[in-house]
Amino acid sequence: AQSVTQLGSHVSVSEGALVLLRCNYSSSVPPYLFWYVQYPNQGLQLLLKYTSAATLVKGINGFEAEFKKSETSFHLTKPSAHMSDAAEYFCAVRPQGAQKLVFGQGTRLTINP
Amino acid sequence: EPEVTQTPSHQVTQMGQEVILRCVPISNHLYFYWYRQILGQKVEFLVSFYNNEISEKSEIFDDQFSVERPDGSNFTLKIRSTKLEDSAMYFCASSEGTAPYEQYFGPGTRLTVT
């Protein structure tokens, strides 16, 4: 079965520093990949998605992610963290032929002033 | 901007009672979903619904669960006889189509079973 692993349940960076949130998926066939963000007391908001068009995907709020088939990874990055980026981030895959999303366990991002 | 809405935001119920969680998907979307997140655990898929029938479901979605689109705007999840382990945040989502269309999520209903 398809699975998603997010390394690090909690990541803390300083304001202005690089944000790197890791996501690895298990699949022999590249699935569709997504990053969602959840702010406190809110629902899941789509940051970006990979659908095989381009390996480097740009999303909202300055985030981007790079699909690397050889590493089965889809890590999320942002060059300079802002206090407003503090939230929980979820990587998800949609297996080929399925409608469901399979989520990773989430990474809580904390931004230090 | 269109959004998915869910009511209530928080539901407290006693074990064995029936609950109905309600969702209003985005109006031109055709696929509807329910997910749940038990505190401290992953977001888990429950069911997808298309053309007035279940199109995919997980092993979690057993006979105590049912979904319905009672009218042109609402999408509901019914839990017939709640158990303590049903306590979770339940998210509704909708999408225009299947992959690669993204799913748009509502804010969730926190269900507490006592």
Interface residues (C-beta under 8 A of the other chain):
Chain A: Y32 F34 Y36 N41 Q42 G43 L44 Q45 L46 K49 T51 F90 A92 R94 Q96 A98 Q99 K100 L101 V102 F103 G104 Q105 G106
Chain B: V4 Y31 Y33 Y35 Q41 K42 V43 E44 F45 S48 Y50 S55 E56 S58 F91 A93 T98 A99 P100 E102 Q103 Y104 F105 G106 P107 G108
